[in-house]
Amino acid sequence: MSSRTPFTDPFRPTSEGAAWLASAGTYPRSAPVHWGERPTGRLVLPCGTAFDVVSAPAIFGRRMLDRLWDEGPGSGPVAEHRGRILLFTAPGTARRLPALLDWEEWGGRAHAVPPLLCHGPGDAVTVPAISPAAPARGGSGSRAESRWLVAPDTRHPWLPGSEVVLWAAVRAARAAASTAVRISIFPPADQDAKVYDVSGRR
């Protein structure tokens, strides 16, 4: 279980986390007011300044996330949106990661895995609702479509860089390739999501 206090929902951003997300936008001071007026609305945030985003298919993205938390340094904020896992990463990751993947012979190592999508300067991503007034788990359809898996909880979150993301991707690909038949460790859509312990996050 997470080490957050019982009064904090690990699937919802804190006010400090909301401030960090707002810092990515053009109007960081007015954004929280706008979000407060639309508590259930999803956010469209630009990449490349406060963070980059690496998007992976849901199952493979969960495997990467497990590698980061079980064997690595943890992760920054992570969202799930329309069947993809969005890993918030350090600025510059979107530019460097594709070259590192090519260097690792990504296509030959994990040819069955769709390529990771890297969002950096000039790109924007849609993420779940930010306001604590928004339901963390609405109906099954909305919950499956957009939710936080590791919600932002600080103004200065640690964000993995391209080398850390590469490491997690390679580990996840190796695990998938070495198991012909895999029983999913992830809960079905109608069960609670796994909670990652953010106390050890850098």
DOPAVO-163299 format. One record per residue (C-alpha): x, y, z; residue number from 1; residue in three letters. Coordinates in steps of 0.25 Angstrom, whole numbers, plus 5000, padded with zeros to 4 digits. Last residue first. Layout:
BEGIN
<rec px="X" py="Y" pz="Z" k="NUM" r="ala"/>
...
This chain:
BEGIN
<rec px="5054" py="5039" pz="4977" k="202" r="arg"/>
<rec px="5042" py="5031" pz="4980" k="201" r="arg"/>
<rec px="5043" py="5022" pz="4992" k="200" r="gly"/>
<rec px="5030" py="5027" pz="4999" k="199" r="ser"/>
<rec px="5022" py="5026" pz="4986" k="198" r="val"/>
<rec px="5018" py="5012" pz="4989" k="197" r="asp"/>
<rec px="5010" py="5008" pz="4976" k="196" r="tyr"/>
<rec px="4995" py="5005" pz="4977" k="195" r="val"/>
<rec px="4990" py="4994" pz="4968" k="194" r="lys"/>
<rec px="4977" py="4997" pz="4962" k="193" r="ala"/>
<rec px="4964" py="4993" pz="4969" k="192" r="asp"/>
<rec px="4955" py="4983" pz="4962" k="191" r="gln"/>
<rec px="4945" py="4985" pz="4950" k="190" r="asp"/>
<rec px="4955" py="4987" pz="4939" k="189" r="ala"/>
<rec px="4962" py="4973" pz="4943" k="188" r="pro"/>
<rec px="4974" py="4973" pz="4952" k="187" r="pro"/>
<rec px="4988" py="4972" pz="4946" k="186" r="phe"/>
<rec px="4996" py="4960" pz="4949" k="185" r="ile"/>
<rec px="4993" py="4955" pz="4936" k="184" r="ser"/>
<rec px="4995" py="4940" pz="4934" k="183" r="ile"/>
<rec px="5006" py="4939" pz="4923" k="182" r="arg"/>
<rec px="5008" py="4928" pz="4913" k="181" r="val"/>
<rec px="5020" py="4928" pz="4905" k="180" r="ala"/>
<rec px="5028" py="4935" pz="4915" k="179" r="thr"/>
<rec px="5042" py="4939" pz="4911" k="178" r="ser"/>
<rec px="5038" py="4949" pz="4901" k="177" r="ala"/>
<rec px="5029" py="4957" pz="4911" k="176" r="ala"/>
<rec px="5040" py="4957" pz="4922" k="175" r="ala"/>
<rec px="5050" py="4962" pz="4912" k="174" r="arg"/>
<rec px="5041" py="4973" pz="4907" k="173" r="ala"/>
<rec px="5038" py="4978" pz="4921" k="172" r="ala"/>
<rec px="5053" py="4978" pz="4924" k="171" r="arg"/>
<rec px="5056" py="4985" pz="4911" k="170" r="val"/>
<rec px="5045" py="4996" pz="4913" k="169" r="ala"/>
<rec px="5049" py="4998" pz="4928" k="168" r="ala"/>
<rec px="5064" py="5000" pz="4924" k="167" r="trp"/>
<rec px="5060" py="5009" pz="4913" k="166" r="leu"/>
<rec px="5051" py="5017" pz="4922" k="165" r="val"/>
<rec px="5063" py="5019" pz="4932" k="164" r="val"/>
<rec px="5072" py="5023" pz="4921" k="163" r="glu"/>
<rec px="5062" py="5033" pz="4915" k="162" r="ser"/>
<rec px="5060" py="5040" pz="4928" k="161" r="gly"/>
<rec px="5051" py="5037" pz="4940" k="160" r="pro"/>
<rec px="5044" py="5049" pz="4946" k="159" r="leu"/>
<rec px="5045" py="5052" pz="4961" k="158" r="trp"/>
<rec px="5033" py="5061" pz="4965" k="157" r="pro"/>
<rec px="5036" py="5076" pz="4968" k="156" r="his"/>
<rec px="5022" py="5082" pz="4971" k="155" r="arg"/>
<rec px="5018" py="5070" pz="4979" k="154" r="thr"/>
<rec px="5007" py="5059" pz="4978" k="153" r="asp"/>
<rec px="5005" py="5055" pz="4964" k="152" r="pro"/>
<rec px="4996" py="5043" pz="4963" k="151" r="ala"/>
<rec px="5002" py="5029" pz="4960" k="150" r="val"/>
<rec px="4991" py="5021" pz="4953" k="149" r="leu"/>
<rec px="4983" py="5033" pz="4949" k="148" r="trp"/>
<rec px="4970" py="5030" pz="4941" k="147" r="arg"/>
<rec px="4964" py="5031" pz="4927" k="146" r="ser"/>
<rec px="4957" py="5022" pz="4919" k="145" r="glu"/>
<rec px="4955" py="5010" pz="4928" k="144" r="ala"/>
<rec px="4949" py="5019" pz="4939" k="143" r="arg"/>
<rec px="4940" py="5026" pz="4929" k="142" r="ser"/>
<rec px="4934" py="5012" pz="4924" k="141" r="gly"/>
<rec px="4934" py="5006" pz="4938" k="140" r="ser"/>
<rec px="4926" py="5017" pz="4944" k="139" r="gly"/>
<rec px="4933" py="5027" pz="4952" k="138" r="gly"/>
<rec px="4946" py="5024" pz="4959" k="137" r="arg"/>
<rec px="4954" py="5036" pz="4964" k="136" r="ala"/>
<rec px="4941" py="5045" pz="4964" k="135" r="pro"/>
<rec px="4945" py="5059" pz="4962" k="134" r="ala"/>
<rec px="4944" py="5069" pz="4974" k="133" r="ala"/>
<rec px="4959" py="5066" pz="4976" k="132" r="pro"/>
<rec px="4961" py="5074" pz="4963" k="131" r="ser"/>
<rec px="4971" py="5069" pz="4953" k="130" r="ile"/>
<rec px="4963" py="5061" pz="4943" k="129" r="ala"/>
<rec px="4971" py="5050" pz="4935" k="128" r="pro"/>
<rec px="4981" py="5053" pz="4924" k="127" r="val"/>
<rec px="4981" py="5057" pz="4910" k="126" r="thr"/>
<rec px="4995" py="5060" pz="4903" k="125" r="val"/>
<rec px="5001" py="5071" pz="4895" k="124" r="ala"/>
<rec px="5012" py="5072" pz="4886" k="123" r="asp"/>
<rec px="5021" py="5083" pz="4881" k="122" r="gly"/>
<rec px="5032" py="5080" pz="4890" k="121" r="pro"/>
<rec px="5032" py="5065" pz="4894" k="120" r="gly"/>
<rec px="5023" py="5053" pz="4893" k="119" r="his"/>
<rec px="5029" py="5039" pz="4890" k="118" r="cys"/>
<rec px="5021" py="5028" pz="4886" k="117" r="leu"/>
<rec px="5026" py="5014" pz="4889" k="116" r="leu"/>
<rec px="5026" py="5005" pz="4877" k="115" r="pro"/>
<rec px="5017" py="4993" pz="4877" k="114" r="pro"/>
<rec px="5022" py="4981" pz="4883" k="113" r="val"/>
<rec px="5023" py="4968" pz="4875" k="112" r="ala"/>
<rec px="5037" py="4971" pz="4870" k="111" r="his"/>
<rec px="5043" py="4972" pz="4884" k="110" r="ala"/>
<rec px="5058" py="4970" pz="4882" k="109" r="arg"/>
<rec px="5058" py="4971" pz="4867" k="108" r="gly"/>
<rec px="5051" py="4984" pz="4866" k="107" r="gly"/>
<rec px="5058" py="4990" pz="4878" k="106" r="trp"/>
<rec px="5072" py="4988" pz="4873" k="105" r="glu"/>
<rec px="5077" py="4994" pz="4886" k="104" r="glu"/>
<rec px="5083" py="5006" pz="4878" k="103" r="trp"/>
<rec px="5069" py="5008" pz="4872" k="102" r="asp"/>
<rec px="5063" py="5009" pz="4886" k="101" r="leu"/>
<rec px="5074" py="5019" pz="4890" k="100" r="leu"/>
<rec px="5071" py="5027" pz="4877" k="99" r="ala"/>
<rec px="5056" py="5027" pz="4880" k="98" r="pro"/>
<rec px="5059" py="5031" pz="4895" k="97" r="leu"/>
<rec px="5067" py="5044" pz="4893" k="96" r="arg"/>
<rec px="5056" py="5053" pz="4887" k="95" r="arg"/>
<rec px="5044" py="5049" pz="4895" k="94" r="ala"/>
<rec px="5053" py="5048" pz="4908" k="93" r="thr"/>
<rec px="5057" py="5063" pz="4907" k="92" r="gly"/>
<rec px="5049" py="5068" pz="4918" k="91" r="pro"/>
<rec px="5048" py="5057" pz="4929" k="90" r="ala"/>
<rec px="5037" py="5047" pz="4928" k="89" r="thr"/>
<rec px="5022" py="5046" pz="4931" k="88" r="phe"/>
<rec px="5019" py="5031" pz="4927" k="87" r="leu"/>
<rec px="5005" py="5031" pz="4920" k="86" r="leu"/>
<rec px="5000" py="5017" pz="4919" k="85" r="ile"/>
<rec px="4990" py="5014" pz="4907" k="84" r="arg"/>
<rec px="4976" py="5008" pz="4906" k="83" r="gly"/>
<rec px="4969" py="5021" pz="4905" k="82" r="arg"/>
<rec px="4977" py="5028" pz="4916" k="81" r="his"/>
<rec px="4984" py="5023" pz="4927" k="80" r="glu"/>
<rec px="4993" py="5032" pz="4935" k="79" r="ala"/>
<rec px="5006" py="5032" pz="4942" k="78" r="val"/>
<rec px="5013" py="5042" pz="4951" k="77" r="pro"/>
<rec px="5028" py="5040" pz="4953" k="76" r="gly"/>
<rec px="5033" py="5026" pz="4954" k="75" r="ser"/>
<rec px="5040" py="5016" pz="4963" k="74" r="gly"/>
<rec px="5056" py="5015" pz="4964" k="73" r="pro"/>
<rec px="5057" py="5001" pz="4959" k="72" r="gly"/>
<rec px="5053" py="4986" pz="4962" k="71" r="glu"/>
<rec px="5039" py="4986" pz="4967" k="70" r="asp"/>
<rec px="5035" py="5000" pz="4964" k="69" r="trp"/>
<rec px="5041" py="5002" pz="4950" k="68" r="leu"/>
<rec px="5039" py="4988" pz="4946" k="67" r="arg"/>
<rec px="5024" py="4989" pz="4950" k="66" r="asp"/>
<rec px="5023" py="5001" pz="4942" k="65" r="leu"/>
<rec px="5029" py="4995" pz="4930" k="64" r="met"/>
<rec px="5020" py="4983" pz="4931" k="63" r="arg"/>
<rec px="5008" py="4993" pz="4932" k="62" r="arg"/>
<rec px="5012" py="5000" pz="4920" k="61" r="gly"/>
<rec px="5013" py="4986" pz="4912" k="60" r="phe"/>
<rec px="4999" py="4983" pz="4916" k="59" r="ile"/>
<rec px="4993" py="4997" pz="4913" k="58" r="ala"/>
<rec px="5001" py="5000" pz="4900" k="57" r="pro"/>
<rec px="5012" py="5011" pz="4903" k="56" r="ala"/>
<rec px="5012" py="5026" pz="4903" k="55" r="ser"/>
<rec px="5025" py="5033" pz="4907" k="54" r="val"/>
<rec px="5022" py="5047" pz="4912" k="53" r="val"/>
<rec px="5031" py="5059" pz="4913" k="52" r="asp"/>
<rec px="5031" py="5068" pz="4925" k="51" r="phe"/>
<rec px="5031" py="5083" pz="4931" k="50" r="ala"/>
<rec px="5035" py="5089" pz="4917" k="49" r="thr"/>
<rec px="5034" py="5078" pz="4906" k="48" r="gly"/>
<rec px="5019" py="5074" pz="4907" k="47" r="cys"/>
<rec px="5007" py="5083" pz="4906" k="46" r="pro"/>
<rec px="4995" py="5079" pz="4914" k="45" r="leu"/>
<rec px="4981" py="5075" pz="4910" k="44" r="val"/>
<rec px="4973" py="5072" pz="4923" k="43" r="leu"/>
<rec px="4961" py="5064" pz="4925" k="42" r="arg"/>
<rec px="4948" py="5070" pz="4931" k="41" r="gly"/>
<rec px="4942" py="5065" pz="4944" k="40" r="thr"/>
<rec px="4945" py="5077" pz="4952" k="39" r="pro"/>
<rec px="4941" py="5088" pz="4941" k="38" r="arg"/>
<rec px="4941" py="5101" pz="4949" k="37" r="glu"/>
<rec px="4952" py="5096" pz="4958" k="36" r="gly"/>
<rec px="4960" py="5093" pz="4946" k="35" r="trp"/>
<rec px="4958" py="5107" pz="4941" k="34" r="his"/>
<rec px="4963" py="5113" pz="4955" k="33" r="val"/>
<rec px="4975" py="5103" pz="4955" k="32" r="pro"/>
<rec px="4979" py="5108" pz="4941" k="31" r="ala"/>
<rec px="4979" py="5123" pz="4945" k="30" r="ser"/>
<rec px="4993" py="5123" pz="4951" k="29" r="arg"/>
<rec px="5000" py="5114" pz="4941" k="28" r="pro"/>
<rec px="4995" py="5121" pz="4929" k="27" r="tyr"/>
<rec px="5003" py="5116" pz="4917" k="26" r="thr"/>
<rec px="5003" py="5102" pz="4922" k="25" r="gly"/>
<rec px="5013" py="5092" pz="4928" k="24" r="ala"/>
<rec px="5013" py="5099" pz="4941" k="23" r="ser"/>
<rec px="4998" py="5095" pz="4943" k="22" r="ala"/>
<rec px="5003" py="5081" pz="4944" k="21" r="leu"/>
<rec px="5012" py="5085" pz="4956" k="20" r="trp"/>
<rec px="5001" py="5093" pz="4963" k="19" r="ala"/>
<rec px="4992" py="5081" pz="4962" k="18" r="ala"/>
<rec px="5003" py="5072" pz="4968" k="17" r="gly"/>
<rec px="5004" py="5082" pz="4980" k="16" r="glu"/>
<rec px="4988" py="5082" pz="4981" k="15" r="ser"/>
<rec px="4989" py="5067" pz="4982" k="14" r="thr"/>
<rec px="4986" py="5059" pz="4970" k="13" r="pro"/>
<rec px="4976" py="5048" pz="4971" k="12" r="arg"/>
<rec px="4978" py="5033" pz="4970" k="11" r="phe"/>
<rec px="4986" py="5032" pz="4983" k="10" r="pro"/>
<rec px="4974" py="5038" pz="4990" k="9" r="asp"/>
<rec px="4980" py="5045" pz="5002" k="8" r="thr"/>
<rec px="4972" py="5045" pz="5016" k="7" r="phe"/>
<rec px="4979" py="5031" pz="5019" k="6" r="pro"/>
<rec px="4992" py="5038" pz="5019" k="5" r="thr"/>
<rec px="5001" py="5034" pz="5007" k="4" r="arg"/>
<rec px="5010" py="5022" pz="5010" k="3" r="ser"/>
<rec px="5004" py="5014" pz="4998" k="2" r="ser"/>
<rec px="5000" py="5000" pz="5000" k="1" r="met"/>
